[in-house]
Amino acid sequence: MKNLIRRFKECLDNLTFRALIALQVFATTEPVRLRAALVSVVMAGAVLFPALASEQLAQSIAGVIVVALPLVAGEGTRRKVSPTYQ
């Protein structure tokens, strides 16, 4: 049993390390997308989740729009900034 737990912990550590490296690579190669994703996460926490909890359709739709807007704007900005994007 200890061996299984140790192997699981090693696997989890390896996956965590790989995820951190992938995030660092993503942050250096795609800063505009990262910024848009972070803004969307913050907006989801501030707008979308309370709207879903109140169960009002208009607030839920507005919450989805508010969360999606930074992603759309981020892609538009990325096209303008990145010379290699097609």
N, C-alpha and C positions, 0 to 999 in steps of 0.2 A: 504494500500500500504506500509506503514512504517513497519507493522508487517511482510509482505512478504520479504521486504529487510533485516530486522533484522534476520529473520529465514535463509535466504540465506547466510548472512554474518556468522552466527553461524555455518552453515553447511560447508562453505568454510574454516573457522578456524579449525573446527574439522578434515576435510580432510587434511589440511596442517599439523596439529599436528601429525596425524597418518602417513603421508608420511615421516615426519622427524624422527619419531620413527623407522619406517621400514628401513629407510636409515641408521640410527645408528646401528641397529641390523645387517643389511647387511654388514656394514663396519667392525664390530667386528668379524663377523663369516666368511666372505669371502673377506679378504683384497686383495688377488691376483686378483679376478674377478673385484673388484672395481677399482683397479689400471688399469687393462686392459681396462675397460669401459671408464675411464677418458682419457686414452691415445687415444682411438678410437674417442672420441668426439673431442679432440683437433685436431687429424689428419683430421677428417671430415671437421672441420672448415678451416683448412689450405690447404687441398688438394682436397677433393671431391667437395665442393661447387664451387670453382673457375673452376674446370674441367667441371662441369655441365653447368656453365655459358658460357664457351667458346664453348660448343657443339662439342667437338672433341671426338670421340669414344675411341681412345687410352688413352687419359688422363682420361676419365671417368672410363675405366676398371682399369687403374693403381690406380685411387683413391679408387675404391672399394677394391682392393687388399691391399692397404696401410691401410685402415680402418679395414679390417677383420684380418690382420696379428696380431695385438696386442691381439685380442680376442682369436685367435688360440694359440698363444704363452702363453697367460695367463692360458688357460685350461691345456696345457702341464705342465706348472710350478705348477699349482694347484695339479695335479696328483702326482708330485714329493714331494710336501711339505705336503699335507694333508694325515695323516695316515688313516683317516676314509673314504676317497674317493674311490669308487670302479668303 
